[in-house]
Amino acid sequence: MPGFASPSVPAGGFAAQSTEPVPVTGSGSGSGGRLRLVVLMAGSCLPVLGAVLLAPVLPTLQDHFATVAHADALVPMILTIPALALALLAPLAGVLIDRLGRRAPLVVATVLYALFGTAPLWLDSLGAIVAARALLGVAEAFIMTSCTTLIGDYHTGRARDRYLALQSVCATISATAFFILGGGMGSSDWRAPFQLYAVGLLLAPAMAVFLRQPRPDAAVDEAPAAGRRHSSWLRLAGICLLSVFGGVVFYIVPAETAYLMNGLGVGSSGLIGLITAIASAATVTGCVIFASMIGRPERRLPAIFALCGAGLVVIGLAHNVAVLIIGTFLSGIGTGFLLPSLLTWAMSELEYGNRGRGTGLWTASFFLGQFLCPLAVIALESVTGGLTAAVAGVGLASVLVAIGLLPLLRRTPDAKGGRHA
């Protein structure tokens, strides 16, 4: 595409140090492919660390900064502002990695991730901590966009779908692990969890060594005609809008489970953690099943949104913990399908030269949905009069989206590049 670096020439400041670029059609077999995959999956978990690690210590942070002006608003931002920064900056990150190459921005962002992530270890000002967390989100935007783009570069067809599903599996499992780890480390000192961000200093050298600048295979990544390119961007815009809503649906259970449990008279953190773990296990199960299936992933979206909606409606109608668990499990299975389905559909619309920009737009859309999720629930609560009714309302909206997608997806043209041949 005009204005982007030529896809046949390695770009980025690390190009001189790398070996010959690898083709995008590689299957990832062999030790080199496995090492690349491990590094990319580890990198994809870093933004998850920023999202959940500090959730267990927010009450401690609230007590520590109780005398600071506007602490009630600023302390929650320590948890949420990285996601907002990621959502706002991911499109810019995508443009830059299309121009500069994939690897150099990823390595630099991973180093900055470690520096900004560990900054609260020595910062005493609440405002400075919030600013550091915002900068952390900027680094996360480059990391998430680069890792996902490289998975799309290195693989095609069903292999790409499987590895994108594996990315979701790793992120979900790591979210549960980081939540538990953050709670354990933060029990003695609220600063302790910030030490984990130093892992970026270990991962950045591995990225520099094992990741190679990809090059497109001409048979797979030919420049599209102007009409098809315009059509692809229109479809991508629709996918991104749908992904904003998908992000809201995806985040409902992890964001609201504790409050729903409290509404049922359950205050045990252990039981709340158990139900959260069940939901995470369901999401992982959905991702694993997705990775084993063949066919066009986007064709399954009506059923997926319907399943997510049914789970949320059950949650909204739950009058005891057993029914709540059933609802969270159904919703978790659905979201396990939802994330990789939306992502692989978006990837199918992208060429090598614009894959970074398109991935950045999709990433921004999904994370924007996650950021908007609590706000949407609060708005629905004011209308419906309660949290359970608000959750059920999102469920009904998901079912309506499923119905609306039926005629749209029947008209979806065949994806390019021979996917699911």
Salt bridges, closest charged atoms under 4 A:
ASP98 OD1 - ARG102 NH1 2.77
ASP124 OD1 - ARG191 NH2 2.81
ASP153 OD2 - ARG102 NE 2.58
ASP153 OD1 - ARG355 NH1 2.56
ASP161 OD1 - ARG419 NH2 3.18
ASP161 OD2 - HIS420 NE2 2.86
ASP221 OD1 - ARG355 NH2 3.93
GLU298 OE2 - ARG296 NE 2.77
GLU349 OE1 - ARG235 NH2 2.90
GLU351 OE2 - ARG228 NH2 3.41
ASP414 OD1 - ARG296 NH1 3.47
